[in-house]
C-alpha cells in the first residue's frame, strides 16, 4: 500500500519553516511601528501550527528513505502546499486580494516566475514587498536542490545526465549530498549579499537593494516598483545583467570553484553556449535599436543587454517596454524566453543543455543516414550519452510545446486575445514573468485577467518549474498502481 506519511511529514516541516519566514516581515513592521504587523503574525501562526500538526501527526520513529513514488509525489506536492499558505498575507494584508489573486502571486513567487497581479507596488507596505521577495528567494534555492537532487534521480527531462555531476564528481572533497547542499546554500546567500552591496553602491536605497538582490539571484523578477528597473540608472542595469547571468550558471560549478576546481567552470560547454547565445541575441537587438529603434549608442546596447538577459534567464525584470521595439524584436524576445539558463541554476525554461543534446542527436542521426554502416557515439561534456537520456530530452521537448499549445488554447477559450494567450502561456511554462502585448507585456500585469485564466496560468507555472514530467507522472494510473 502506498504510504503518504513520509511525504506529508516533509511537507509539514517545510510549511512550518515557511511560517517562520513570515516573522521577518512581521518584525519589519513591528520595528517601524506599522500597524500591518498583525497580518504577518496571524499568517505565521496559522502556517506554523498547521505545519507542526502535520509533521507531528505523520512522524515515525524509524527513519526511512523515500521511495521513487514518494519522491515524485513530494516534489510536486511541496510546490502546491507552499503557495497555499504563502498566499495568506496577500489575502489578509493591505492588498486585500481575492484568494485567486493571492495564490497566483504566491505561485509566481515560489516558482520564480515573476508574473504579478498587483499594481501600485510603490505604495504597498514594505512588509508585503519583503514577503514577495522572500517567496522568490526561497523558491530559487529550492529549485536548485530539486534540480540537483530530485530530478536527476527521477530521470526527468534528461536531467539524469547530471546524476554524477552533483555527487561523484567531487570524489573525496564532498562525499555527501548534505555537504553539497550546505555549500550551495552558503554560496546562494553570499551571492545575494554581494549583489545587494553592488546595488547599494549603484544608487539603490538599502531596502530596494536587498529585495532586488533576493529576486535577482533567484532569477525571479519581482520588483518594489511598477516601473521595475526602468526606475534605476545605467550602473544598476549593468549590475543587474551581471548578477542575472551569474544566477543562471550551474551552482555546482561554484561549489567546485571554491573547492579548488576552477577549470570546471570555464570548460563547461553549457556555460560557453549560454554566453554565446546571449551575445548573438543581444547583438541582434542592439542592431535593431541602433538602426530603427530610436535608441542609439550605449543606451541601445544597455537596454538590449539588460532586457535580453532578463528574458533569457527567466528573471522578468524590464527596463523598457520592449514590445514597442517592433515586430522583429517581439519575435526575438518570444523565442529568447524559450531558451533559459543552465541546468542546476535558479534559471528556468527549456535550458541550454537540452538544446545541445537535441542538436547532437540530430547531427548523429544525419551522420547515420549518410553513413549507414558507421558507428557513432553521442557525447556530452566528454561523457557518453545513453539512449535513455536522448529519449528523455526529446520527450521533454514534445511535452513542453504540446503543453504550451494546450495552455494557450485553454486561455483563448477563457476570452483572452491570441497574443495575450500565447505569450502568457509561454511566460508561465517558461517561468519568465511578463508576456507580450498591452495587457501582460512589460508595462502591464496579470491583474485584469479573469480568474479561470489565472488558475490555468498558475498550474502552468507549476508544470514549467518542475520540468513537466515530474508532474505528469502523477497523472498516470501506473504510478498509483505500482
ABEGO torsion letter per residue (X at the ends): XBBAAAAAAAAAAAAAAAAAAAAAAAAAAAAAGBAAAAAAAAAAAAAAAAAAAAAAAABBABBBBBBAAAAAAAAAAAAAAAAAAAAAAAAABAAGBBAAAAAAAAAAAAAGAGBBABBGAAABBAAAAAAAAAAAAAAAAAAAAAAAAAAAAAGBGGAAAAAAAAAAAAEAABABAAAAAAAAAAAAAAAAAAAAAAAAAAGBBAAAAAAAAAAAAAGAGBBABAAEAAABBAAAAAAAAAAAAAAABBAAAAAAAAAGBAAAAAABAAAAAAAAAAAAAAAAAAAAAAAAAGBBEAAAAAAAAAAAAAAAAGAGBBABBAAAAEAAAAAAAAAAAAAEBBBGBABBEAEAAAAAAAAAAAAAAAAAAABAABBBBBBBGGBBBBAAAAAAAAAAAAAAAAAAAAAAAAAAAAGBBAAAAAAAAAAAAAGAGBBBEAAABAABBAAABBAAAAAAAAAAAAAAAAGGAAAAAAABAAAAAX
